[in-house]
Amino acid sequence: MDIHFEKLTIPATDGFRLAATLYSSEGEHDRPLVLINPATGVKRTIYDKFARFLAGQGMHVLTYDYRGIGGSRTEPLSALSARMVDWGTRDLAGAVDWVVEQYPHSPLLAVGHSSGGQLLGMTDRIQHVSAMLAVGAQSGYWRHWEGPRRYQLAFLWYVGLPTAVRLLGYFPAKKLGLGEDLPGGVAREWARWCRNPNYISDEHGVPLRPYFDDFSGPLLGYSFSDDRFAPRAAVAALLGFYPRAHKEHRHLTPADLKVDSIDHFGWLRESFRSPLWEEMASWLRQQASEARPAAGGVQPGASHSPAQPPVVS
């Protein structure tokens, strides 16, 4: 099947221009649409093969970059005013707005990788999502990890990251193998969350759960036994953020998939097409067949009022 892709620029809710790619195959316009919400500091291009696979399974797929990352990096990171919460309340929300306007009759399904599964609950646009597939989506609180990794992360969140941002104005994540470099505000907020048992929280440590309760659809969460960035306990904790969702947690080992390793990003290799990608695609198709169009759809030309980030005092 021929897969068509188109590079786009779509607006966040505050007008910030986000780089995006739309994948589709020939067929009906009202096929399900899958929105892939990326991990922290990860460019949309890493999801290219997976997006093409889903498109080949009869779905439209949209990938995008958060502000400051990949094609959405338009200025020096030290000059970019952005927080982690902006990625959810402005960028992810803007991507949903674009989808429901362009595809008003298509069920909207979300794939949230790592923080991409966390940030959906920060926006009222979650009402448009019929189902979510969360892969390695976790609470980042450092005590969910065990052994030496726990204390390595504690050092990063309490000392390493805050010091680097203070000196450079941004976090040089790329040098540490932690993805793309991060805007200073994003990095500081991320570290503060990871120091707090509540994870996503305000300046006083109070949990921020503005729209997590609004999602009552199917939620399938995957964790992998060798995932350094999302251990089983952290994934289970994140699933608990969505109290009304119909949740299923599938924990897999490399032996389950007859491979040597999976880890946080390995599942995106094309070698995981069978059986993992096929299993994921089957689940998404099933949810789409049972779903109404994205919360009833939004007619072309309709608009939302701009999403406001939670008040952080």
N, C-alpha and C positions, 0 to 999 in steps of 0.2 A: 504494500500500500504506500502510495506517495504521501509524504508528510510535508506540509507547507509550514514555513515559519516566517514571522514578520517581526522585525525589531521596531519597538514603539517607544514613545515617551508619554507617560501618563501622569496626571497630577495627583499629588497627595492632597489631603483636605485643606492644607494651608497654601496650596499652589506650588509647592516645591516639585520640580520635575524629576520623575523617577524613570530610570531605564528599565525596559521590560521586553519580553519576547512572548509572542503568541504562537502556539503550535496547533495545527489542525490538519485533518485529512478531509478528502472530499466527502460530502454527505450533507445531512441535514444541519441547518444552523442551530437548531434547538437541542443538539446533543448536550450531555452533561459537560459542565466546565469545571476543571480542577484548578484551583489556585494554590500554587506551591509557595509557602511562606518559609524563607530561608533561615538557616541557623545564624548565630551571631558572627558577624565578620566574614560571611561566606557569600561569594559572588553567585549570581543566578546561573552562570555558565556551568557550575558543577552539577546542576540538575538536568543538563541538556539531554543526555542519553535516556534518563528516566522519563523526561517529558515527552521525548519522541516516541518512546514505547507506549505511554498512555495514549498519545494521539493516535497511534496505530491500533489501539484497542477501541477506537470510536469515541474519543473524548477531545474536547478543546482543552488546552492547557495554557495557563499564563504563569510565567516566572517573572520576577522583578528584583531589583536591588534596593535595599534600604538606603536612605540618604547617607552619604559619606562612604558608601561601599561600591566597588566595581564601577559600572557605568553611571551611577548616581553620585559619584564623587566629583563635585564641580568646583571645589575650592580647597585650599590647604586645610587639613583636618584641625589644625590648631585654631583656625578662624571660624570653624563651623559650630554654630550653637545648636546642639542636638542632644537629646537624652534617649535612653533606652525606651522610655515610655512613648516618645515621639514615633518610634518605629511602629508601635501598635496603634496609637490613637490617630496618627496622621498618615503614615505610609501604607500600612496594611489596610486601614480604612479606605484610603483613596483607591487602592487596588480593587477592593470590593465594590466601591461605587462605580468604577469603570466597567467592571464585569457585569453588574446587574443592569447597567444602562445599555451596554452593547448586546447582552444576551438575556433579555428579560424573560424568556420562556425556557431557559436552561436551568436545571437543578445545579446549584453551586455546592461543590465539594471542596474541602480544604485538606491539603497535606501540610502538616506542620512539622518541620524538622528542627529538633532542639528548641531554641527560643521561639521558632516559628509556631510551635504548639502552645507556648506560654502567652504570647502577645495577643492572640485572638480574643482572649477574655478581657482585654483592655479597651475594646471598642464596642459601641452599640451595634456596629455592623455585623456582629456575630449572629444577629437575628436572621440574616440572609443565608447562613450556612446550614445546609441540610445534614451534613455528616462530616466528621473529621477523622483523618488518619494521622496519628501522631507517632513519629519515628524518633526515638531517642529524645523525646520531649520530657524535660525534667525540672524539678526544683533544683536550683543551683546551690542551696545551702550546703556548706562544706562538710558538715557532719553526716551527710548521707553517704559519703565515701568511707572506705575502710583502709586500714593499713597506712603505709607511708604516703599514699596518694592524698589522704585526708589532710596531712600536715603540709604537704607541698602546696595544696590549694589554699590552706589557711594562710600560709606565708604570702602567696600571690595576692589574696584579697585584702589582707591587713597591711602588707608592707610593699611588695613588689610593684603592684599596679598603681596604688596611690602615689608612690615615689616617682615612678616613670612619668605619670601624667603631670605631676607638679613640675618636673624638670623640663619636659618636652612640650607640654600642652596637648598631647595625644598619647595613645597607648600603642607602642610598636609591637603589636601582636604577631606580626608576620615573622619577626626574628625568633619568636618563641614557639613557632609552629602552632599558633592559636588562631589562624585565619588571617584576614586582612587587618591592617592597622585600623584602630577605632578612634572616632572623635573623643575628645577628653570628657565631655559631658556624658556620653554613652558609657564610657569605661568606668567613670566614677560611680554612676548609678548602678551599673552591673555589679561592681565590687561591693557596694553597700548592700544590695539585695543578697548577695552570696554570703555576707556575714550574718544575716538575719534568719532565724528559724522560720519566719513567715515568708521568706524570699521576697516576692514582689510586695513592696511596702513603702510607706512614706518616710519622711525624714525622722519621724519619731518612732519608727519601727512598727507602726500599725499596718496590718495587711491591707493591700489595695486589691480589691476583688470587684471592680465596678460592674462587670457584665458577665462574669463567669457563670452566675446563676441563670442567665438568660438562655443558655444553651441546653436543650433537652433532647438533642438528637443522638444518633449512634456515635460513639467515640471508640475507636480501636487504637490502642497504644502498643507499640512494639518496644521491647528492650532487648539488648544483646548482652550475653554474659561477659564478653570481653570488651565492652564499651567503656573506655577510660573516662569519657565525658558524661555518661548517663548511666550509672549503675541502676540495678533493679529498684532499689529503695527510693532513689531520686525520681525515677519515672513513676512509681506508685504514688509518691507524694504529689506530683504534678497532677495526676489523674484525679486526685482528691480535690483539686481546685475547682472541678466541674461537678458539683454535687448532684445536678439534675440530669446529667448525661446518662445514656445507656451504655455503660462502659464494659470493655473487654480488654484485658491485658495479656498479650502474648509475649512470653519471655523465651528467647531462642538462644541456643548455643551453636557454635560452629559445627559441632557434630550433627545437630539437627538438620543442617543444610549441606552436610558433607563437604565442608570447606575448612581451611586452616584458621581463618579469622574473618570477623565481620567488622567489629569496631564501629566507631561513630560515623565514618564516611565510607567504609568498605561496601556497604549495601548498595551504594550508588554505582558500583562497577557493573558493566553489562553482563558479566558472568553470573550475576544474581537474577538474571531474567527468569530462569526456571530454578526453583519454584517460587522464589520470594516475590518478584515483581508480578508474576502471574496471579499469585494469591492476593496481593494488594489490589491489582486491577479488578479482579473478580469481586472483591469486597466493595470497591467503589461503584462498580456497575450495579451491584445489588442494591446499594443504598440509593443510587440515582433512580432506579426503577420504582422504588417505594416512596420517593420524595416528590413533593409538589415543587414547582419551579421556585427558585430562591425567594422564600418568604412571599410568594405571590408575584414576584417579579417587580421590576421598576420600568415603567414605560420610557422609551427613548425621549430624552429632553427633560425628564424629571430630575430633580436635584434634592439632595439632602441638605439639612442645615449643617454647617461645619462642625465636626466632632471636636469637643474640647477635652484636653487632657485632664485627668483627675487632679484636683487641687492638692498640691504638696506644700504644706506650710513649713 
